[in-house]
Every structure is written in C-alpha cells, then in structure tokens.
Amino acid sequence: MELPTTTEASESMGTERTYKSLPFYWHRDTVENDRRWLESVIRNAAPFSDWWTKARIVQLAYSDPPKTGAKTVAGLPTYGGYTSESAIAEALRSCCDLAEHPAFAGQVDEEYVVRALNSWHEREFTQAIARNFEVYADRDHPNIFLVVSTAPCSLNTDRLLPPPDRFRPLFNIAELGEILRSDNFNRLTLRTHGYANPAERFYRSFIREAESLVLKGPINQIGTLEDKSAYIGYHWPGERPLLSRSLWLDPLQQWGISLRFLVVVALLAWLAGTGLYLILALLGAPLLQFLGVRPVVAPPWGGDGLGDLFAQWQWVCLSVFGLWLLLMHLLRVVVYQRDRYRAIHYGAPDLAEFFWRLDKVLGENPYSSMPFAPEESPPRPPDLKVHLVGHSMGGLLLVNVLRILSDRFGKEDRLAEEGHDMGEHLQLDRLILSSPDIPLEFLREGRNNYVRSAILRCREIYLFSSDRDIVLRYLSILANWFSEPSVEMSGLRLGNVYLKRAGDSPDYRPHIRVMVTSQPAVQPTSAYDLFEKFNYLDCSEMRGTNGVKWELNPRTALAIDLVNLVLYLTQKIDVHGGYHWVHTPGFDVLQFLITRDGLSRSDTIAEIETLIADSPIRFRPSRTINN
C-alpha cells in the first residue's frame, strides 16, 4: 500500500487556525503545569497513538521551557519551536515507521496538526485526547489484542506500557474496528484479571494464554483459536500488595495529608483509649482482684499515685493508637480496597467506553464506498458475538460494565426486543466468571436490578468456583467487613459456591460454606431464576487450586484451609487463580468455551463432561433454555 505524503494529504486542508502563528510561547503563570502535563502524557501514552501524537504536536510547537535542559523523544527534540504545521507533521512522520503504523501515516498531516493546535489554543485539549483506554495488536498473532486502561495506579506513579517488542500500539479504536471488519472477524473474546495483578504480571500471563490458544496442531496445523476469532486481554490498574512503590511513596510525597491522618487517628485513639482505660480501671481491675489475679491496669484507689495512673492511662491510649495504625496500614498495603475502587470506578467505565466506541466504529459500513444501484442500500455488516471472561475482582468489573451498558442500551424491560444486544453491532454471548469476587446476596430478589439485567442479557453464563479459595473466603471478609452493607455480603462470595448432592438425590445443588458448616446457596429470598441461569463448574478439588484430597466436612474444613494456605504461600498451588493455569482441566474447559462456537447446547454439555471426565471437577448445567 502506498502511503500518502504530508503534501498530498494537506492539499485539500479546510481547517482554519484559531491561533495567530507558530511557534507558541509559554505563559509565565502556566508554564510549569503545562510542561508537566504534556510530559506526563508522553510518558504514559503509547508512542504514535492518537493522544501521544497530539501531545507531541503541542510540544514541538513550543521552544524549550525556561530552566530545562534539551531532551529528546523518539529521536526528536522534546520541544522544537517549529514555525509551521507542515514542518511538525513531517518531523513526526520522519521518526515513525509508517508501514508499521498505517493509521498514523494516513491521518497525521498538516490539517491534523492544525486541529490539535486549535484544541490546545481553545483550551479543549483534554476533550481532544480524552480516551480512557489504549489498544495494542500482537506482533506475532493477528487475532490477539490488548486493551489497557489509561488510569494509573496512583496519581504520582507512571503506567507500565506493554512490551513494545511484542505489542504494537494502534492509533485509535477506529483502527481496531477496521481490522475486525476488513478481516471478517465474527467473534470477540475479552478476558480481564482480578485482584493484585500489576501490569507486568498480567502481560506475562496473557502472553502465555495467547500462545496456548493459538498453538497449532502437529498434524492439521490449525490453531485452537480460530482465525476469525479475536482474543483481547483487558488490563485495568491493579497493584502489587506490599511491594508497590505507590504504597510507600504516596504518604511521603503527600506528607501534609499523612500528618493530618495521624492527628485524626491519634485523637480518636485517645478518646477510645480513655474509655477503655476507665472500663479496665473501674470494672476490669476490681474483678481481677476479686478473682485473685493481679491486674495490669490498677484501679484508681490502688495505684502508686497520680503519676502512675497517668502513665497507665497514656499507655492504654498509645496501645490503641498503635494497633489502629497497624490495622489501617495493613488494610492499605494488601491493596484490596484500592484495587476494588479502581476496578469499579476506573476499570469498569473505561471498558464500557471501549465497547460503545467499538460498537460505533463497527457501524461504519465497509461496503459504503462500493457502487450500488439507487434502489439498493449497502448490506449491514454482520454482528460480532462477544464472550467476556472475568477472574476474581474482574468478574465484579464485568458485571458493572454490563450495568453501564444496560443503562445505555436498555434494561430488563427491553430484553425481549433487544435480546443479547450490547450495542448496535455487538451481541453478548457468554459470560464466564472464575472465582468472582461478587457478594452472593446480589442474587437475592429485590437486590441490585442491574445484576439481574446484566445476567439475563447473556446467552450463557459459566461459573468456575471453589470452596477452597481461601483468598475469597478470608481476605475478602476482612477487607469488606467495613464497607459492605450487611455481614452476609462481606462473608459469602459467589466464587466460593460449590456443588453438593442433597441426600440420595443424584443431582448437584449449589452450596456455600459459612465457617465449618455449609448451607444451600439458594435461600427462600434468592432469585431462583438467576441461580438456574448459571452453568456451575466446581473446581474445589481440581489440581492447581487444591492440594488436599480430604473430603470436606465440619471436622476437616479448617485443616484443609490451613494446608492449602501453606501450599499457596509456597506457590505449589494457586487457590484463587489456578483456573487459568494452562495445564489444568479447568483451563481446558475455558479454552473450549472461548474457541468453539456454533455447537448445540447438548453438544456443548457433552464436550464439557468429556473434558472433565478424569478430573474431580463437578458440573451442573444450567436449567434454563437459552435462545
């Protein structure tokens, strides 16, 4: 394909300047903020993407800011002081491999530069670069892509971009839409991660998954993932517990806010400690003395003077302060609440924006440029089927994405006419949740109608769960104890559901363990139709997620958890994420669900039962008929 030159592309330029001339000059009051903002965009944006290019255009229109040394970006000066738009366009094109970035080559010309500079001059630059995600294409496989939220883990921490030797950044979402349409893709599978998945860890695991899915057979040389099926990994800003730099740098950089936090905690600890001291001194100490035990805190009438009583009082207050501070910092460094906030408020809206923008660009008919008779209209492009795969907190993210899209495209009262539509050109086929960090109470009648509309909008839902997932069982209840509106919501998670036969019945029923005893997951107040919608795959005893062969009962429950904890900490198993280990039967089922399409319901069930025949995975198909 012959790529256009800047001169050819700009001959028909119709955009007029709203600024007087180039170069731009810094304003004394805003130079520092503007400089830092532009440089932050360059550090955190994919090179030669749309928003990176616009930020570079503005930089090249300025001379070096005061008191800064000369630096370079992609072989060009950071600030160029160019005197014409054509010179900026030519400079950017000269440092880009135009064959590798065809959308950049086709769009970045003199008119593009003028529009970018107009948006900066008119203070509309934020809107001009307002894309909350980036798209990357795998250099090795044409049907593997990455979508990355542009939100950082922290305001003071730069993003880690995908490895450039493996993933090529696309110019914008329109380039992805053009690839999907021109190559006649008919299915799209998007997989997202869960809690405690920083970027580097997700990129490594996603590459392994992609290699496994496209691995060609030794005889037929056909990959498991069909050529017309796109596999997309979505990364939202997860964080590494304990070791993330932002956990330790943020409090130091914002020392004023940290000091205010310490003052508030100290005042509250002083009040609570005073109350505790009075209880211990007036009630606890006399009781212990009556029982013949010497109390640590002496009663007011039994101390060695006011100084001793004051010291004991302050010791109690200081102990309360230290314990509270330790607990609050522990909750911070395990990053559970931080990840949950980012998943709901960053990851879900950014992914929803990706889908509605993709739906929009897919509507740009590729046949519109072909000649048709006056009475004919271009054929409608075929819809793309969408599979969504979410692990752990990623399952919560996907449900919130479907909630946002349901608000945009219609809720439960419009399901009859819209079916499984998640837009004009996207159809939601399968929702696959592995160990979802979702409260079981969401499936109660009268609770969270958005969950109902999200679940009913899917043609099929598959739930990979494990009773032995100690991360969900214990960490989730600790982290959510203060935030969930009910104790049951904090303690019972959908990802801990397991299958159990009731009495002599051959059928499995979903159960959930409270502590050492279990109860049916379906209660009288549950939305029965929602539970029946699920296809259950109980992986509690699967290798990879479990290392104990003991049968679960009230006597062995805690021992199983303890042994699995040791194996998890020594990385022998992954009680929370073992479903995605590529050599497990759980991954075989997952691979089948996202690569095989067009099978009847009975054939799908038969294939799953074949895949798990020699494994301890229990399977309970959905009891509802899917259209």
N, C-alpha and C positions, 0 to 999 in steps of 0.2 A: 504494500500500500504506500502510495506516495504521500508524504506528509506535507501540509501546507507551510509555506514560509510566512513570516510576520508581515512582509509587504503585501503578499497576495491576500492574506486574511484580513488586512485592515483597509483595503481599498474602498470597501463599502461601509466604513465606520460611520455610525449615525449617532453615537453617544457624545454629547457635548460636555465640556468641562464645567464644573461648578466652582473650581478654584482658578486662580489667576495664572499661575505659571509654576514651573519647576526650576530649581529644587525647592522643597519645603524647608521652612526654618522652625527651629524649636521655640516653643513658648517657655519663658523662664519659669512660670508657675507650674507647668505641667510636664516639663521635660523628663523629670525623674520617673513619674508614674507612667508616662507614655513609653519611655525606653524599657522599663522593667516589664511592662505588659507585653510589648512586642517580642522581647527576648524570651519571655515565658512561653508565648505561643510557639515560637520556633523550637524551643527545647522539648515541648510536649506534643507537637504535631508531627504527623508522618511527613517526611520530605516529599515534595511535589504533589501533595494533596491540595485540595482547594483552599482550605483555610491557611495552610502553611504558605502557599503561593501568595495569597493576598497580604499576609503579614510581611513577607519578603519584599513585595512591591512597595509597601509603605516605608520599610527600612531603606530601600535603595533610593527612595525619593528624598531622604534626609542626608545631610552630612553628619560626620561623627559628632555625637553629643559632647558637651564640654566635660573635661576631666575624665575622658575614657580613651583607652588605647585602641589602636587599629586591630580589628579581628576579622576573621573570615568565616563564612558559612557556605558550604557546598562549593568551595573554590572561588567565591565572590566576596568582596568586602561586605561586612555586616551592614554598614551604612555607606551608600555610594555617592549621594549627592548628584544623581543623574539629572540632566536638563531636558530630557524628552521621554515621552512614554514609549516610543519605539525602541529607544536605547535600553530601557528597563526590560521590555519584552525580549529583545534579542539577547541581553545578558542572561536572563533566566533560562531561555531556551538553549543557550550555549553550554550551560552546566548540567543539562538534563539529557539522559539517553532517551531521545524522542521515540525510538522504536519500542522501548520498554514501557513508556508512559504515553500511549496513543491519545488518551483523553486530554492529557496536559498539552500535547502537541496540537490537538485540534481546537483547543479553547483559549490558550494563553497567547493573546495577540495584543496589539495596541489598544483595541477597544476594551478588552478585558482589563487592561491596566488602568484605563480611564475610569471604568466603573468602580474598580477597587479604590482608587484615589478619591473619587467622588464620595464614596461611602465613608471614607475616613474624614474628609473635609466637612461633610454634613453631619458628623457625629452619629453615623448609622453603621459603624464598622462592626459593632457587636452583633447586629442582626445579619450583616453580610457574612460573618464567619460562624453563625450560630448553628452548628451541627454538633450534637452531643454524642456522636459515635464516629468511628473510622472503620473503613472496610479494607481488608487485605486479601490478596489472592495468593494461594500456594504456588510457588515457582515450580514445584515438582509434579503437582497433580492439578489438572484444570477444573476439577469439581470440588476442590477443598478451599474454604474461605474462612477468614476470621473477621468478626465484628467486635470492636473494642470500645467500651465506654470511655469518653474523654475526661470523665471525672477522676481526679487524683485521690489517693487515699487520705491525703491531708493537704490543706492549703499551702503548706510550706514544703511539700515533697513533690518532686517531679515524677512523671509517669515513666514506666519502663516499657519501651516500644517492643513489638515483636522482632525477632531476629531478622535483619534485612536480607541475609543470605538465603533465607527460606521463604519469607513472605514479602510480596510486592504491594505497596500501598496503592489503592485505587484512588482516582482523582476525586470521585464523589459517588453517591449512591446511584446516580444515573448510569455510571459505567458498569456497576454490577447488574442493573436491570438490563442493559444492552447485552451483556454476556449471557444472562439467563435466557433472554428472548432469542438472540441470534443462534445460540447452540441448542435451542429447543429443550431446555430443562423442563421436566414435568413434576419434579418433587424436590422439596427443600426440607432438610432436617437440621434443626438448630439445637445445639447442646450447650448448656451452661453449667457452671460449677457451683459449689456451695461454700460453706464457712471456711475461713482460714486458707484461702487459695490465692496467694500473691501471684503477680503476673508471670514471673519466671517459672513457677511451678505449673501453672496452667498451660503455658506454651509447651513445656516438655511433655506433659501428659496428653495434650491434644495432638501433638505430632505423632506420638506412639499410637493413639487411637486411629488417626487418619491413615497411618502406614498399615495398620491391621485391616482397615476397611477396604483399602484399595489393593491389597496384596493379591496378585494374580495367581490362579491355579497353575500347577506344573504341567497340566495336560491341555486344558482349553484356553489358558492364558486370559481368562476373564476375571476381572476384579469383583470382589464381593459387593462393592458399592457400584451400582450401575452408572454408566457414563452420563446419563440424563438425570441423575440424582445429585443434588448439591448437598454437601455436608458442611455446616457452618458452626464454628465454635464462637461462643459469646463470652467475653470476659468483662465483668464489672469489677470495681475497685475493691478486691479482697485484700486482706492484710495478714502478715505472718504473726502469730501470737508471740509475745515475749521479746522477739528479736527485731521487730520492725523499727526502723530508725525514727519514724514519726512519733512513736510511743514515748520516746525519751527526749527527742529534740523539741517537740511542741511545748511541753511545760517549761523548758529552759528558755526558749525564744519568747514565749509569752509569760515571762516571769511575773508581771503585774497581775494577770488573771490568776496565775497559780498561787500567788500570795493571798489574793482575796479568797480563793477556795480554802486555803489553810486557815485563814482567820474565821471563816464561817464554820468550818468543821471544828475548830478549837472552841468557839463559843457554844455550839450545840453539845460538844463533848463535855464542856464544863457544866452545862445545865444537867445533862443526863448523868454525869459523874456525881454531881452534888446529890441528885435524887437517889442514885444507887448507894452513895455513902450513908445517907440518912437511913435508908432501909437496912443496910448492913449493921449500922451502929445501934439503931434503936430496936430492931427486931431480930436480925440475924445473930448479933453478938450475944444478947441475953439468952437466946435459945440454945446456942452452942455451949455457953457456960452452964446452963441448966443440965445439959447432957454430958457435962464433964469434958468438953473439948475446948481447948484454948483458941479463941477467935483471932484471926489475923488483924481484923479491924476492931479496936477496943470500943466499948460503949462510952458515951460522954463522961460518965461518972467513974470510969475505971482507967482512964489514961494517965500519963505522966505529965499532965499539964496541957495548956492550950497549944504550945508549940508542937507537941506530939500529935494532938488531934488534927492540927492544921496540916502537918506533914502527911498523915494518913489520908486526909480529905484530898490533898493535891495528888497523892499517889494514885488514888482511885480515878480521879479525873484524867490524869496523864495516861493511865492504862486504857481507859475508854477511848481517848483520843488516838492512841497508837493502834488499837485494834480496829477502830473505824477506818483510819487512814490505810492500814494494811488491806482491809477488805475492799475498800473502794479502789485502791490501786490494783489489787488482784483482778477485780472485775474489769478494769480498764485494759490490763496487759493481756488478758485472754481474748480480747478484741471481739467477743461475741456480740455485744450490743452495738459496737461500732460497725461491724460487718452487717448486722441486721438493719441498722439505719441506712447504710449505703445501699443495701440490696433493695429496700423498699423505696427510698427517696432518690437514688441515683440510677441504680441498675434497671429497675422496672420502667420508669419513664423513658430512659434512653432507648431501651429495647422496643418499647411501644412506638417511639418515634421512628425507629428503624423500619418497623413493619408498615406503618402508614405511609412513610415516604417511599418504601419499596413498592407498595401497592399502587401508589401514584405513578411512579415511573414505569411500572409494568403496563399501565393503561395507555402508554404512548405506543400506539399500534405500529408494529414494524412493517405492516403492509400498506401504510397510508401513502407512501411515495410511489406505489405501483399504479399503473393505469387501470382504471375500471370504467365500465360503461356508466353513463349518467344515472341510470336507474339502479345501479349496484352500489353497495357500500362495502368498505374493506371488511374482511372477516374478523370476528372478535378473537383476540389471542386466547389460547386455552388457559384455564386457571392452573395455578400451582398448588399442589397439595403440600401441606405443612405438617411436619412432625416436630414436636417440642419435647426435649429431654432435659429434665432438671434434677440435679442431685442436691439433697440436703436443703440449705437455705435457697439454693437455686430453684427448688420446687415452689417455695413461697414467692420468689421473684416472678416465676411464670404465671402463677395464679393472679398476682397483682397486675401483670401485663395484660392478661385476658380480661381482668376487671376494667382496665383503662380502655382497651379496645372495645369491650362491650358497651361502655359509656359512649364511645364514639360511633359504633356501628349498630347498636341496638341491644337491648337487654332481653330478659326471658320472655317478655310479652311479644317479641318479634322473632322468636326462634322458629316458629312454624313456617314463616315465609322466608327467613334467611338461612335456615339450616345450619350448616357448619361454616358459614362465611365469616372471615375475619377481615373483610375488605371487599373491594370490587373484583379482585383478581387472585385472592388467596383463600384457600379452603383449609380449615383446621381438621386434620385427620386424626392423628394420635397424640395424646399427651402421656408421656412416660415419666413417672416420678420415682426416683430411687432415694429411699430414706428421707422423705420430705420432712422438713422442719416446719410442719403445719399443725396447729392445735387440732386435736380430734374433735373438739367442740364446734369447729367450723362446719361440721356435717350434721349439726342439730337443726331441727325445724325452727324457723324464725330467726336463725343466726346468719348474718352475712349473705345477703341475697346475691352479692357479686360472685361468691364462691359457687353458688348454685348455677348462675348463668354461665360462669366460666366452664364448669364441669359439663353441663348439658350441651354446650356448644361443640364439644369434642365428639368425634365419631366413636373413638375408643379411648379408654384410659387404662394404663397398666401401672400397678403399684408394686415396686420392689421394696420389701420391708424386712426388718429383722428385730426380733425381740431382744437380741443380744447386742444391739447397738448401744453401748454404754455412753457414748458421746451424747446421743439424743436423750438417753434416759436420765443422766445425772447432770451433765453440764447445762443442758437446756433448762432444766427446772431451776437450777441455781441462778442462771442468768435472767430467766423470765419471771422469777418469783416476785420481783418488784414492779414489773411492767404489765403483765397480763391482768385482765380484769377479774379473773377467777383463778382459784388454785388449780382446778381441773385443767384449765387451758395451759397453765405453766407446766403441768406434770404429765399430761397424756398427749403424745405426739403421734401423728398419722404414720410416721416412719417406724414406729415400734409395734405396729399391728402384726400379729402372727396368726397362723391358721391352726385350728384345733378341732378334732372331732368331738361332738357333743354326745356322750353316752355311746349307744350302739349304732348311731347314725353313721353311714359311710361318707356323708358329706362334710366338708370342712366348713367351719364357721370362723369369722374373724374375731379374735380375742386380743386383749391388751393386758399386760402385767402392771399392777399398781405398785407393789413392792416385791413380796414373795408370792402373793396370790394373784390370780388373774380374774378378769371379768369380761363378759361379752362386749365387743366394741360397739355393737348396735344396742342402744338403750331405748326405752319406750319413747323418749323425746327425740330420738335421732330421725334424720331424714332418710327413711328406708330406701327410697328410690336412688339416692346418691350413693349409698353403700353398694347397692346392686349394680351400679354403673361400672364399678371397678373390676378389673381382672387382677386378682391377687397372686403375687409370686412371693412366697415366704422363704427368704434366704437365711433364716436364723441359723441353720446348721451347715450352710454351704462353706466349703473351704475358701479361705480368703477373708471371710467375715467372721469366722468362728474357729476356735482351736480346741474345743472341748466336745467330746462325744456323749457327755452325760445327758440323760433325759431331763427336761425341765419339770421341776415340781417344787413345792414350797421348801423342801429340805436342801435342794441343790441350787436354787436360784442365785443366792448371793455368792456361793462358791464359784459358779460359772462366770459371774461377772468379775470376780477377783482374778481368776486365772486368765480370762480374756484381756483384762486390763494389763497384766504383766506381758502377755504376748503382743498386745498393741503397742505398749511403750518400747518394747524391744524390736518393733517393726517386723514381727513374724506374720501378723495378720493386720488387716485394716477393718475394724468392726464397723466403721462408718462409711468407708468408700470402696470396700472390696468388690462391690458390684461392677466397677469399671476396670478391674484387673483383667487384662486381655486373655488370660489363660484360665478363667473361671467359667463354669456353665452359665452363671448369671450374665456374663458378657456375651456368651453365645446367643442367649435369648435376646438380649438387647440388640446385638448385631443383626439378628434375623428380623426384628421388628422394624428397624430403620432401613433395611436394604431390600426386603421383599414386600411387594405391593401387588394388589390385584387378586389375592387369594380369598377364597370364601371364608366365612367365619369358622366353619367346621375344619377346613384345611389348616387354617392358622392355629387352631387349638390342637389339632393332631400333630403339627410340626413342633409346637412348644413342648408337648408331652414327650415327643421323641427326644428332643434336646436335653430334657431334664430326667430322662428315664433312669440313668445310672447315677443320679445325684440326690441329695436329701432335700432338694427344693420342693416345696409343696405348691400346688397350683389350683386355684379356684377361678374358673372363667366367670365372666360377667353373666348375670342372669337377665339382662335386658337385650332386646334385639336392636342392633344398630342398622341405621339406614345407610 
